[in-house]
Amino acid sequence: MNKLFSILILFFVLFACSKDDTENAGNWVKQSDFEGVARSSAVSFVIDNTVYVGLGFNVDQDIEYLSDFWQYNSTGDYWKKVADFPGGGRIGAFAFTVNGKAYVGTGYNGKEKLKDVYEYDPKTNVWTKKADFGGSARYGTVGFSIGSNGYVGTGYDGSETRDFWIYNPTSDLWTQTVSMGGSKRRDAVSFIIDGKAYVGTGIANGVYQTDLWLFDPVAVTWTQKAALNYDDSWTIIRRYAVAFTLNNKGYVTLGEYSGVRNDIWEYDPVLDTWDSKTAFESSSRQEAITFNINNKAYVGLGRSSSYYFDDIWEFRPLDAYDEDD
């Protein structure tokens, strides 16, 4: 009897743990489609809980390299076209926001690598040319903002790079800072937690990179974190992925490695570990976009081979998976 009772208790514990794991694996919820043409390698940014999406590529369009921009109103759940980007269509650009304005630059327009930068003011719906990026013309960079400065680095200028630059919007000046640790790379991702940036994934000389680095803007240092291919616990090797932050945890999803991906991984900065969550519920893809509004995270657009997407999905990491929503 005691043995049977112990077995029943063990079964209950295992079932409860399994049920809890399932319920907290995360859920994806379909949102309104992006109203512009489907595309890959676009940029997105958020100002005052309003989303802006633009640029990118679609081989089926008369003008393949796109320069249009769209604004999403999350309250009314609708998209509205805003001023086109004046620098011309491109892919692989960076975008970040500082003090209520957006900065978009670098990229590739099908003919040349670029280093021009423009500021967008949502109050006037006007783009203004700013100082060129301080490094070499390139695409496939990472760009982010911390405090009152923007940061741009890595990318491809004819070969992979790992230099990083700080942009001061007040002075309109670029200043080179300490280079990222590890290998040079392109097509990496970045996310911000507690005022520090995490940069990882990407490719260099045909080799997929497996390291993750933390940048501290106060100490001006890079610190290597747990590898992205630790034993059998996690494998987050890829390029052309997207990353975002939610509830003080980082997320990396989609991208390309031995084909397009649909898996998503959650990073715990305290434990320096990764945990898999419910896979992206739409088609696997690369070169997508992501954005956060109202403490919610969204992923969409991108491409799989020559098929381009315009769908948008919200990810809810604490919800149970629901295949019917």
C-alpha positions in Angstrom: 0.0 0.0 0.0 2.8 2.4 0.9 4.5 1.6 -2.4 1.4 2.2 -4.4 0.8 5.5 -2.5 4.3 6.6 -3.3 3.9 5.8 -7.0 0.6 7.8 -7.1 2.3 10.8 -5.4 5.2 10.7 -7.9 2.7 10.5 -10.8 0.8 13.5 -9.5 4.0 15.6 -9.1 5.2 14.7 -12.6 1.8 15.4 -14.1 1.6 18.8 -12.3 5.1 19.8 -13.4 4.3 18.7 -17.0 1.0 20.6 -16.9 2.7 23.7 -15.5 5.5 23.6 -18.1 2.9 23.4 -20.9 0.8 26.2 -19.5 3.7 28.5 -19.3 5.3 27.6 -22.6 3.8 30.7 -24.3 1.2 31.4 -26.9 1.1 33.3 -30.2 -2.0 35.4 -31.1 -2.7 36.6 -34.7 -3.0 40.4 -35.1 -4.1 42.7 -37.9 -1.9 42.3 -41.0 0.6 44.9 -41.9 -1.1 47.2 -44.5 1.9 47.8 -46.8 3.2 45.2 -49.2 4.7 42.1 -47.8 8.5 42.3 -47.3 11.6 41.1 -45.7 14.6 43.0 -44.1 12.4 45.9 -43.0 13.0 48.1 -39.9 10.6 48.9 -37.1 10.7 51.3 -34.1 8.3 52.5 -31.5 7.6 56.1 -30.3 5.0 56.8 -27.6 3.5 53.4 -28.0 3.0 53.9 -31.8 4.7 51.5 -34.1 6.5 52.5 -37.4 7.5 50.0 -40.0 9.2 50.6 -43.3 12.0 49.9 -45.9 12.7 46.3 -46.9 12.6 44.2 -50.0 10.1 42.3 -52.2 11.3 40.8 -55.5 7.7 40.9 -56.9 7.4 44.7 -56.7 8.2 47.0 -59.6 10.6 48.8 -57.2 12.1 45.9 -55.2 13.9 48.0 -52.6 11.2 49.7 -50.6 11.2 53.2 -49.1 7.6 53.5 -47.7 6.8 53.8 -44.0 3.7 52.9 -42.1 2.3 53.8 -38.7 0.3 51.4 -36.5 -2.3 52.6 -34.1 -2.6 49.9 -31.5 -5.7 51.5 -29.8 -7.7 51.6 -33.1 -5.9 48.6 -34.6 -5.2 50.2 -37.9 -2.3 51.1 -40.1 -1.7 54.5 -41.8 0.9 55.5 -44.3 3.4 58.2 -43.3 6.2 60.0 -45.1 8.5 57.9 -47.2 12.1 57.5 -46.2 14.0 60.1 -48.2 17.2 58.1 -48.5 15.7 55.6 -50.9 14.8 51.9 -50.5 17.2 49.5 -48.8 17.7 46.4 -46.7 19.8 45.7 -43.7 19.4 49.1 -42.2 19.5 50.0 -38.5 16.8 51.8 -36.5 16.7 53.1 -32.9 14.9 55.9 -31.0 16.1 58.6 -28.6 14.0 61.2 -26.9 10.9 60.8 -29.1 12.7 60.7 -32.4 13.9 57.8 -34.6 17.2 57.4 -36.4 17.5 55.1 -39.4 20.5 54.5 -41.5 23.1 52.4 -43.4 21.9 49.4 -45.5 22.2 48.2 -49.0 20.1 49.5 -52.0 20.9 46.8 -54.6 23.9 48.8 -56.0 26.0 50.0 -53.0 26.5 49.9 -49.3 25.2 52.9 -47.5 26.2 55.1 -44.5 23.6 57.9 -44.6 21.4 58.5 -41.5 18.0 60.2 -41.2 16.0 61.4 -38.2 12.2 61.0 -38.1 10.0 63.4 -36.1 6.6 61.8 -35.6 5.1 65.2 -34.5 5.8 66.7 -37.9 6.0 63.6 -40.0 9.3 64.8 -41.4 12.6 63.1 -42.1 15.8 65.2 -41.7 19.3 64.2 -42.9 21.8 63.8 -40.1 25.5 63.1 -40.0 26.6 60.0 -41.8 27.3 56.9 -39.7 30.9 57.2 -38.3 32.1 53.8 -39.6 32.3 52.4 -43.0 29.3 52.0 -45.3 27.7 48.7 -44.5 24.5 46.6 -43.9 23.5 43.9 -41.6 24.3 45.9 -38.5 22.8 45.9 -35.0 21.4 49.2 -33.7 19.9 50.0 -30.3 19.6 52.9 -27.8 20.4 53.2 -24.2 19.6 56.4 -22.3 20.2 59.4 -24.6 22.6 57.8 -27.0 22.3 55.4 -30.0 24.7 52.5 -30.7 25.4 50.9 -34.0 28.0 48.1 -34.8 29.0 44.9 -36.6 27.7 44.4 -40.1 29.2 43.8 -43.6 31.2 46.5 -45.5 32.8 44.0 -47.9 33.9 41.8 -45.0 32.4 41.3 -41.6 33.0 43.9 -38.9 32.8 44.2 -35.1 33.5 47.9 -34.4 30.8 49.9 -32.5 29.9 53.6 -32.6 27.9 55.9 -30.3 25.6 58.5 -31.7 24.8 61.7 -29.8 21.6 63.2 -31.2 22.2 66.5 -29.5 25.6 67.1 -31.1 24.9 65.0 -34.2 28.2 63.3 -33.7 29.4 59.7 -34.0 32.2 58.5 -31.7 33.8 55.1 -31.9 33.7 53.1 -28.7 35.2 49.7 -27.7 34.7 47.0 -30.3 32.5 44.0 -29.6 34.2 40.9 -28.2 34.5 37.7 -30.1 34.5 37.4 -33.9 33.4 39.9 -36.5 29.9 39.3 -37.7 26.9 40.4 -39.7 23.1 39.8 -39.4 23.3 39.4 -35.6 20.6 40.4 -33.0 20.5 42.6 -29.9 18.2 43.1 -27.0 18.3 45.4 -23.9 17.8 44.4 -20.3 18.3 46.8 -17.3 20.2 49.3 -19.4 22.7 46.8 -20.9 22.8 45.4 -24.4 23.1 41.7 -25.3 24.5 41.0 -28.8 24.8 37.6 -30.4 24.1 35.2 -33.3 25.1 36.2 -36.9 27.6 34.8 -39.3 31.3 35.5 -40.2 33.3 34.0 -43.1 30.5 31.5 -43.6 30.6 30.4 -40.0 27.6 30.8 -37.7 28.5 32.5 -34.5 27.7 30.8 -31.2 28.7 33.5 -28.6 26.6 36.0 -26.7 28.1 39.3 -25.4 26.9 41.8 -22.8 27.7 45.5 -23.3 27.8 47.8 -20.3 27.6 51.4 -21.5 28.7 52.8 -18.1 31.7 50.6 -17.7 32.2 50.6 -21.5 33.0 46.9 -21.4 31.9 43.7 -23.2 31.5 40.5 -21.2 31.0 37.1 -22.7 28.0 35.2 -21.5 26.9 31.5 -21.9 27.4 30.0 -25.4 24.4 29.8 -27.7 25.0 26.1 -28.2 25.5 24.8 -24.7 25.7 21.0 -24.5 22.2 19.6 -25.3 20.4 22.2 -23.3 19.9 24.8 -26.0 20.9 25.6 -29.6 20.3 29.2 -30.8 22.7 29.3 -33.7 21.3 31.4 -36.6 21.4 34.6 -38.6 18.6 36.9 -39.9 16.8 36.3 -36.6 14.9 38.9 -34.4 15.2 39.6 -30.7 13.2 41.5 -28.1 12.8 42.0 -24.4 9.8 41.3 -22.3 9.4 41.2 -18.5 13.2 41.5 -18.0 14.0 38.5 -20.2 15.4 38.4 -23.7 13.9 36.4 -26.6 15.4 35.3 -29.9 13.3 33.7 -32.6 13.1 32.9 -36.3 16.1 33.3 -38.6 18.1 30.9 -40.8 20.2 27.9 -39.9 20.0 24.7 -42.0 16.7 26.3 -43.3 14.4 28.9 -42.0 13.5 28.6 -38.3 10.3 28.9 -36.1 11.7 28.2 -32.7 11.9 30.8 -29.9 14.2 30.9 -26.9 13.9 32.9 -23.7 17.1 34.2 -22.0 17.3 34.6 -18.2 20.0 37.2 -17.5 20.2 36.2 -13.8 20.9 32.6 -14.5 22.6 33.2 -17.8 20.5 30.3 -19.3 18.1 29.8 -22.2 14.7 28.0 -22.2 12.6 27.0 -25.3 9.1 28.3 -25.6 6.2 27.6 -27.9 7.4 27.8 -31.5 6.1 30.6 -33.7 2.7 29.5 -34.9 2.9 30.8 -38.4 5.3 29.9 -41.2 9.0 29.6 -40.4 10.9 32.6 -41.8 13.9 34.9 -41.8 14.5 38.7 -42.0 11.4 39.5 -39.9 10.7 42.5 -37.7 9.8 42.8 -34.0 8.5 45.6 -31.7 7.2 46.1 -28.2 4.1 48.3 -27.3 2.2 48.4 -24.1 4.4 45.7 -22.5 3.5 43.4 -25.4 5.9 41.9 -28.0 5.1 41.4 -31.7 6.8 39.6 -34.5 6.0 39.6 -38.2 6.8 40.1 -41.9 10.0 38.4 -43.3 10.4 35.8 -46.0 10.8 32.1 -46.6 12.7 31.5 -49.9 10.9 33.8 -52.4 7.6 34.1 -50.4 7.1 37.3 -48.5 4.9 37.8 -45.4 2.8 40.6 -44.1 1.3 38.9 -41.0 1.8 40.2 -37.4 1.7 38.0 -34.3 1.8 38.8 -30.6 3.8 36.5 -28.3 2.5 35.9 -24.8 5.2 34.0 -22.9 3.2 33.3 -19.7 0.0 32.0 -21.5 -0.8 28.4 -22.3 -0.6 27.4 -25.9 -3.9 27.7 -27.7 -4.0 26.5 -31.3 -7.4 28.1 -31.9 -6.7 31.8 -31.3 
